[in-house]
Structures are given as C-alpha cells and as structure tokens.
Amino acid sequence: MTQAPTPTADSVRRLVRTLLPDAPRDGYAAAGVPEVRPVTTGGEHSTWWVGARHVLRLAPDRDASARLRRELRLRDLARPHLPVAVPTSAAHGEWAPGLAYTLDTRITGGTADELDVSALGEDDLAGLLAGLRAVPVRQAGTLGVPRTAPRSLEALRRMAVHAAEELGAADEFEPARMAQLSAPAAAQLAAQSHAAVLVHHDLKGEHLVLSPDGRVRGVLDWTDAVIGDPAEDIAGLALAVGSPAAVRAATLAGYGARPCLRGLWLARCDTVVRLAGRLAGRDESPLPLLRVQLRHSWEAILLERVTEFREEGEQDGKQGDKQDDTQDDGQEGAGGGQP
C-alpha cells in the first residue's frame, strides 16, 4: 500500500491558493499568500487553520476519506433540524489520490474546554439533542451512517470496578463510589431497542463552539456520527460540560430518567476506565483532560427517584411524563446519588 503523503505548510498553502484565489487580504500574509497553521488539538484528521475564516481538514487514509465525504452529506441533512451552527464546506475534493479534504467556513468562538456553558447554552444543548432526535434515521442510513448496537452497561461496569481499584491504589479515585451502580441497577438502565436516533458520538469539549456569554454557537466534526443509543451523546455532554448541565439539557430535550441516568453512568464508567488505562500506559490521552472529565462525570446529579421504568416498547422521553422527568431537587434513582 502506498503511504499517504504528509501535509506540510507549503503543500497546504498551494492547495488553499487554488481554493481561495480571490480571498480578501484579512488574515493573509503579504501578496495574498494564505497564512496556514496546524490545529494542535483534534482527532485523526490533519487540520489546519486557513487565515481567519476557514479551516482545512485533510483525511489521512481512505477510511477517513469515506467518513469525511459522508459527513458533508450528513451535515446538510442535519442542519435544518438543529438550532446551532454546523460547518459549511466552501470547497471539497481530493488533496492526494483517494484522500478527501474539506475547506470549511470557520465557526468563531471558544470551546467548552475553555468556556462555561450558561443557562441559555443549556437550552442550546437541549435543542441540539432534540434536533438529532428529529433527523430521519432512514435518510441518515441511506447516506451510509452506520447503525451501532448499544453498549452493555453491565460489561462496562465490571471493567470500571476493576479500574477503580487501580485508581484507588494510585490515590486518584475512591473505589467505593462504584457501589452506587449495582448489577441490578445496570440492568435497569439497559438501552431500549426502539430508541435509536442520530448520535453525534463525539460531543467532547473541543467540538462544542461557545460564545463568551456561554451560548453554544456550533458543533464540529461529524465524522463519527452513528445511528444508535442517544445516551452516548448525553454521556459526551457530561464529560464536556458537566453532568448536571448535560442531564438538564437532556431533560429539556424530552429524555426521561432512563437515558439520562444511562448516559451519566456510561460517562462515569468510561472516565474511570480511561484514566486507569492512561496511568497504566494503555491510553495516550492528556492526563489533565482525563482528570477533568472524571471530575465532570462524577458531579452530583439530582434526579427524581425512579422506582420502576416503563415497559419495553413504550416511547421514552415524552414531555409531561412525571415519573421519568428529571428535576433540580431530589435524589438519583437506579444507582444514582451523591458521588
């Protein structure tokens, strides 16, 4: 297999010159030469800032290229349903044989890693979750968005219990906290088979663009989107903005106690497992970020106590269902409570 070329500032600049021949001088160097610089954070794409108005993403292999091309179509499908901005492609094509790129208009603002989400920002997140739920999954499927089965919370719980002991030995975490999620509680929080929706699946802090007043301006990087368990996005928000804000947003979006608590515990177990993996050398994520995510996911959530869930097949998350509504006062049910 031919190795993909490594993007350089010169090669990126040459590509951008062909894409933005009439670009304004603002954000550009003398003689109209684009100022390009790599984005130091981000995932598997080689990502570059282009002037002040654009960002260029270069897929490093053919699999990433297929997902990037799918993302372009998915963003167009999702955009009308969402109250926050989704990047718009100013140009797209191939930067090397078989390797895709997109030059996107930049959504300006900070990130959820840098700024706090305000109460109005939580409304924006609620609109995001509700909008994802409204995207027709059949149409998303025709675009090639994969359908994924829900994760086993019980299997994840067992991994987290073991990881918590490792963190306890390292004085990073109190293992007794994991007792809040018992095996019966994990079984209660099993995902509902009928509840699959479009899931962004990567709602980490750097992908949420915020304004200085804490409003959510946009959501970036849709390459990992799937049709699946909405609790995964609730879990992602718990890591990015904290569990209380994530659950409040999910509740405003119409989700009941089961997916909210399921998302909470997916986040809590994931952070325990990942931090233990990082300390053991099995994960390369930045240690400070993992500690922040652990703290966010274990923030106390106050939920109405839920003593029984609706039967399989009944629609979850209807507005006005008082049994499953979350609220600001009370204790967690189904294995919740103060961490």
C-alpha positions in Angstrom: 0.0 0.0 0.0 1.3 3.4 -0.9 1.9 5.6 2.1 -0.1 8.8 2.2 1.9 12.0 1.9 2.5 14.1 5.0 0.9 17.5 4.7 3.2 20.5 5.1 2.6 24.2 5.3 3.8 24.6 1.8 1.6 21.9 0.3 -1.4 23.1 2.3 -0.7 26.7 1.1 -0.5 25.5 -2.5 -3.9 23.8 -2.2 -5.5 26.7 -0.5 -4.3 29.1 -3.2 -6.3 27.1 -5.8 -9.4 27.0 -3.5 -9.4 30.7 -2.5 -7.8 32.6 -5.4 -9.8 35.8 -4.6 -9.6 35.6 -0.8 -9.5 39.0 1.0 -6.2 40.1 2.5 -7.6 40.0 6.1 -6.0 37.0 7.8 -3.5 36.6 5.0 0.2 37.4 4.6 1.7 39.8 2.2 1.0 39.3 -1.5 -2.2 37.4 -0.7 -0.3 34.2 0.4 -2.6 32.3 2.9 -1.5 32.1 6.4 -1.8 28.5 7.4 -1.0 26.8 10.7 -1.8 23.4 12.1 -4.5 23.0 14.7 -2.8 21.4 17.6 -5.9 19.7 19.0 -8.2 17.4 17.2 -8.6 13.9 16.1 -7.4 11.8 13.2 -7.7 14.5 10.5 -4.8 16.7 9.7 -6.4 20.0 10.4 -5.2 23.5 9.5 -6.4 27.0 10.2 -6.5 29.0 7.0 -6.5 32.7 7.6 -9.2 33.9 10.0 -12.2 32.5 8.2 -11.6 28.9 7.2 -10.4 25.5 8.5 -9.0 22.8 6.2 -9.3 19.1 7.1 -7.3 16.5 5.3 -8.3 12.9 5.7 -5.1 10.7 6.3 -6.4 7.5 4.7 -9.2 6.0 2.6 -11.4 5.0 5.5 -11.2 8.5 7.0 -11.9 9.9 3.5 -15.1 7.9 3.2 -16.3 9.2 6.6 -15.4 12.8 5.7 -17.4 12.6 2.4 -20.3 11.1 4.4 -20.0 13.9 6.9 -20.5 16.5 4.2 -23.9 14.9 3.2 -24.9 14.3 6.8 -24.3 17.9 7.8 -26.7 19.0 5.1 -29.3 16.6 6.3 -29.0 17.5 10.0 -28.6 21.3 9.6 -32.3 22.2 9.2 -33.1 20.3 12.4 -30.5 22.0 14.6 -30.6 25.3 16.5 -26.8 25.6 16.4 -24.5 26.0 13.5 -23.0 23.2 11.6 -19.8 23.8 9.5 -20.4 24.7 5.8 -17.9 23.4 3.2 -16.5 26.2 1.0 -14.7 23.6 -1.2 -14.1 19.8 -1.1 -12.3 17.3 -3.2 -9.1 15.2 -3.0 -5.8 16.5 -1.7 -4.0 13.4 -2.8 -5.2 10.4 -4.8 -8.1 8.8 -3.0 -7.8 11.2 0.0 -10.5 13.7 0.7 -10.4 17.2 2.1 -13.0 19.8 3.0 -12.3 23.5 3.4 -14.9 24.7 5.9 -16.1 28.1 6.9 -14.9 28.6 10.5 -17.4 28.9 13.3 -15.8 31.5 15.6 -15.8 31.3 19.3 -14.2 29.4 22.2 -14.7 25.8 23.1 -16.4 24.1 26.0 -12.9 23.2 27.2 -12.2 26.9 27.6 -15.6 28.5 28.5 -18.5 27.5 30.7 -22.0 26.8 29.3 -24.6 29.2 30.5 -28.3 28.5 31.3 -29.1 29.7 27.8 -26.3 27.5 26.5 -28.0 24.5 28.1 -31.1 25.4 26.1 -28.9 25.3 23.0 -27.7 21.8 24.0 -31.3 20.7 24.6 -32.1 21.9 21.1 -29.1 20.0 19.7 -30.2 16.8 21.3 -33.8 17.3 20.2 -32.7 18.1 16.7 -30.6 15.0 16.5 -33.6 13.0 17.5 -35.6 14.7 14.8 -33.2 13.8 11.9 -34.9 10.9 10.0 -32.7 7.9 10.7 -33.8 6.2 7.5 -32.3 9.1 5.5 -29.2 9.1 7.6 -28.8 5.4 6.9 -29.1 5.9 3.1 -26.1 8.3 3.4 -24.1 5.5 4.9 -24.3 6.4 8.6 -23.7 3.1 10.4 -26.1 1.7 12.9 -24.5 0.5 16.1 -25.8 -1.6 18.9 -26.0 -0.1 22.4 -23.1 -0.9 24.7 -23.5 -3.3 27.6 -23.6 -1.1 30.7 -23.0 -4.2 32.9 -19.9 -5.2 31.0 -18.6 -1.6 31.2 -19.5 -1.5 35.0 -17.4 -4.6 35.6 -14.4 -3.0 33.8 -14.9 0.2 35.8 -15.0 -1.6 39.1 -11.6 -3.2 38.3 -10.2 0.1 37.0 -11.5 1.9 40.1 -9.3 -0.4 42.3 -6.3 0.6 40.2 -7.1 4.3 40.6 -7.7 3.8 44.3 -4.2 2.3 44.7 -2.9 5.4 42.8 -4.9 7.7 45.1 -6.8 9.1 42.1 -10.3 7.9 43.0 -12.4 6.3 45.8 -13.3 2.8 44.6 -16.3 2.7 46.9 -18.1 5.2 44.6 -18.7 2.4 42.1 -21.0 0.7 44.5 -23.6 3.3 43.5 -24.0 1.3 40.3 -25.0 -2.2 41.2 -25.5 -5.0 38.7 -29.4 -4.8 39.1 -29.2 -1.0 38.6 -27.1 -1.5 35.4 -29.7 -4.0 34.2 -32.5 -1.4 34.8 -30.6 1.1 32.7 -30.2 -1.2 29.7 -30.8 0.7 26.4 -34.2 0.5 24.7 -34.0 -1.3 21.4 -36.6 1.1 19.8 -34.8 4.3 20.8 -32.1 4.6 18.1 -31.5 8.1 16.9 -28.8 10.0 15.1 -25.9 10.3 17.5 -23.0 12.7 17.0 -20.9 10.3 19.1 -18.1 12.8 19.8 -19.5 15.6 21.8 -16.3 16.4 23.6 -15.4 19.9 24.7 -13.3 20.9 21.7 -16.2 20.1 19.3 -18.6 22.5 21.0 -18.1 26.1 20.0 -19.2 28.7 22.6 -19.7 32.4 22.6 -18.2 34.4 25.5 -21.7 34.5 27.2 -21.8 30.7 27.3 -24.2 30.2 24.3 -23.5 27.2 22.0 -22.7 28.6 18.6 -21.9 25.4 16.7 -20.9 21.7 16.8 -17.9 20.5 14.9 -16.6 17.1 13.5 -19.5 14.8 12.5 -17.3 12.0 11.1 -18.1 9.6 14.0 -21.9 10.0 13.8 -23.9 6.8 14.1 -27.5 5.7 14.4 -27.6 4.4 17.9 -28.0 5.0 21.6 -28.9 8.6 22.5 -27.3 8.1 25.9 -23.9 8.2 24.3 -24.4 11.9 23.4 -25.7 12.6 27.0 -22.5 10.9 28.2 -20.4 13.0 25.9 -22.0 16.2 27.2 -21.4 15.1 30.8 -17.7 14.9 30.0 -17.7 18.2 28.1 -19.9 20.5 30.3 -20.5 18.5 33.5 -23.2 16.0 34.4 -25.7 18.5 35.9 -25.8 20.6 32.7 -25.9 17.5 30.5 -28.8 16.0 32.3 -30.7 19.3 32.4 -30.2 19.7 28.7 -31.3 16.1 28.0 -34.4 16.6 30.2 -35.3 19.8 28.3 -34.9 17.8 25.1 -37.6 15.4 26.3 -35.5 12.5 27.5 -36.7 10.7 30.6 -34.8 9.3 33.6 -33.6 6.1 32.0 -31.5 7.6 29.1 -30.3 10.4 31.4 -29.0 8.0 34.1 -27.7 5.6 31.5 -25.7 8.5 29.9 -24.4 9.5 33.3 -23.2 6.1 34.1 -21.7 5.5 30.7 -19.7 8.7 31.3 -18.7 7.7 34.8 -17.5 4.2 33.9 -15.7 5.4 30.8 -13.7 8.0 32.6 -12.7 5.6 35.3 -11.6 3.0 32.7 -9.7 5.6 30.6 -7.9 7.3 33.5 -6.7 3.9 34.8 -5.6 3.0 31.3 -3.7 6.2 30.9 -1.9 5.6 34.2 -1.0 2.1 33.1 0.3 3.3 29.8 -2.6 1.9 27.8 -4.1 5.3 26.8 -2.3 8.3 25.3 -4.9 10.9 26.1 -3.7 14.0 28.1 -3.7 13.2 31.8 -5.1 16.7 32.8 -8.0 16.3 30.4 -8.9 12.8 31.7 -8.9 14.1 35.3 -11.2 17.0 34.3 -13.5 14.6 32.5 -13.6 12.3 35.6 -14.5 15.3 37.8 -17.2 16.4 35.4 -18.8 13.0 35.1 -18.9 12.4 38.9 -20.5 15.7 39.7 -23.7 15.2 41.7 -26.9 14.8 39.8 -30.3 15.4 41.5 -33.0 13.3 39.9 -36.5 12.3 41.0 -36.3 8.8 42.4 -37.5 6.3 39.8 -38.8 3.1 41.3 -39.8 1.4 38.0 -39.3 2.1 34.3 -41.8 1.8 31.5 -42.0 -1.5 29.7 -40.0 -2.2 26.5 -41.8 -0.7 23.5 -43.3 2.3 25.2 -41.9 5.6 24.0 -39.4 7.1 26.3 -38.9 10.8 27.0 -42.5 12.2 26.4 -43.0 15.6 27.8 -45.2 15.6 30.8 -44.4 12.1 32.0 -43.9 12.9 35.6 -42.5 9.6 36.6 -39.5 9.9 34.3 -39.0 13.6 34.4 -35.7 14.9 35.8 -35.8 17.9 38.1 -33.5 20.1 40.1 -34.4 18.6 43.5 -34.4 15.1 44.9 -32.1 12.2 44.7 -30.9 9.9 41.9 -32.7 6.7 41.2 -31.4 3.4 39.8 -28.0 3.5 41.2 -27.6 7.3 41.3 -27.0 9.6 44.2 -24.2 11.7 45.5 -20.8 10.6 44.3 
